[in-house]
Amino acid sequence: MSAPIIASVGENGTNIKADVIVVQTLLNSAGAKLKADGDCGSKTIQAIQLFQKVFMAMPDGRVDVNGSTWTKLLEGKLKIKNLVITPKPLILLPQVCGLGYYTYSPTKNQYGTKDTINAIQQVCLQFKIKWPGVEVGIGDISFQSGALMPPHKSHRAGIHVDVRPLRTDKKNKPITITDTAYSRAMTKALVECFQSHANYKSVLFNDKEIKGTKFYSGHHNHLHVSFKA
């Protein structure tokens, strides 16, 4: 049977509205209590993860076209166990100097889970020790309400963080990987600091020379760092 969804739904998914409605409807048949509105927010992602926990050791929160999660949703045999969909409260990233980072997004865009905010601070302090005089640019995280933040498709649950690549001149300014002032060495060191943190999950970034990063359209000028919680 061909899938009636045309792209992925959920964590880091394409999240086309019609596809999201299909997945939400199937999740509701499995025991979720979602509003089938096509908005793939934190509750929908959590419902996908709870459904996946029934048959998957490490849920990824995403339904891929013709993937195992889609197949099992379509079969309609499995039911969500221990349904508890309660988004974690989001707290503001401290807007202060001296902690190894600076912010380049509006304050209202910089709410994250407690674990993610702690991870950002710990990684930036770790990086500051290795590279004195260099600050890490922190951009969009989430709104406090978890509402959709255009143009992002994620940035809803407080666990996704935009981070600027670093510059050879150490200035707190925008940079892309094609600019002469881009520092691969420092950016690589920053990525490694994130990767070494216990709460780290993944990073989208388009410098193919940095190991552990995944190419994703539009990510020449920032890293999209995802955390587990």
C-alpha positions, -999 to 999 in steps of 0.1 A, spaced: 0 0 0 14 34 -9 16 59 20 -9 87 20 17 109 36 43 124 12 69 135 37 81 129 72 61 140 103 75 148 137 109 156 151 129 174 124 103 163 99 90 182 69 56 184 87 33 193 58 -1 201 74 -21 175 55 5 148 65 4 159 102 -34 156 103 -32 120 89 -6 111 115 -25 128 144 -57 109 134 -39 76 134 -23 84 167 -57 92 182 -69 58 170 -40 43 190 -50 61 221 -36 96 219 -58 126 226 -46 151 201 -63 179 182 -60 169 146 -51 204 134 -20 198 113 2 216 138 31 193 147 39 207 181 55 191 212 24 171 221 22 154 187 59 146 189 55 132 224 26 111 212 47 97 184 74 88 209 49 72 232 36 51 204 71 41 193 79 30 229 56 1 224 79 -15 198 111 6 196 140 7 221 150 43 211 120 64 199 130 92 175 97 110 175 93 109 137 71 91 112 89 85 79 72 76 47 68 38 46 89 35 77 83 11 106 63 37 126 41 45 97 35 8 90 25 1 126 2 31 127 -15 20 96 -20 -15 109 -39 -1 138 -30 -30 162 -8 -12 187 -20 11 215 -2 38 234 7 27 269 9 51 299 -4 81 280 11 112 296 15 141 272 27 170 293 51 195 277 80 204 300 80 240 312 104 263 294 127 287 311 146 317 297 183 314 287 200 339 311 206 371 292 239 380 309 275 385 299 305 365 311 292 330 306 309 323 273 280 332 250 261 361 236 225 361 223 215 372 188 178 365 188 150 384 206 146 374 243 111 360 236 128 334 212 152 320 239 132 297 261 143 261 266 139 232 289 159 233 321 181 205 308 188 222 275 195 256 291 219 239 315 236 221 286 240 254 267 257 271 297 279 241 304 291 237 268 298 275 265 318 276 297 337 245 286 345 262 253 355 294 270 382 276 289 396 261 256 392 293 236 395 324 259 381 356 244 357 338 220 319 339 227 293 315 213 264 331 195 230 316 207 200 322 185 164 309 184 154 282 209 116 283 215 89 306 226 78 302 262 44 290 251 59 264 226 40 281 198 52 278 162 82 300 154 83 307 117 103 299 96 112 270 118 94 237 117 108 226 150 119 249 179 87 240 197 98 219 227 128 239 240 153 214 229 165 228 196 191 256 195 205 277 167 241 285 171 264 307 150 296 292 135 327 309 147 350 335 131 387 338 128 385 374 139 365 363 170 338 390 164 302 385 175 288 388 140 271 365 115 292 342 93 287 315 67 309 286 59 318 302 25 331 334 41 369 339 44 365 348 81 349 314 89 369 294 114 365 257 108 389 249 136 370 268 163 336 257 150 348 221 150 360 225 186 326 239 195 307 210 178 329 186 198 320 203 230 283 199 223 289 162 212 306 155 245 277 166 266 254 139 280 223 157 269 234 161 232 214 145 205 224 158 170 236 188 150 226 200 115 253 220 98 267 221 63 304 220 68 310 184 56 346 185 70 333 185 106 325 150 117 291 142 133 272 169 115 244 163 91 238 184 60 204 202 59 192 229 36 197 264 49 223 256 75 254 273 60 252 301 85 241 283 117 242 251 136 210 235 146 218 217 178 192 193 193 192 179 228 176 148 243 156 167 269 
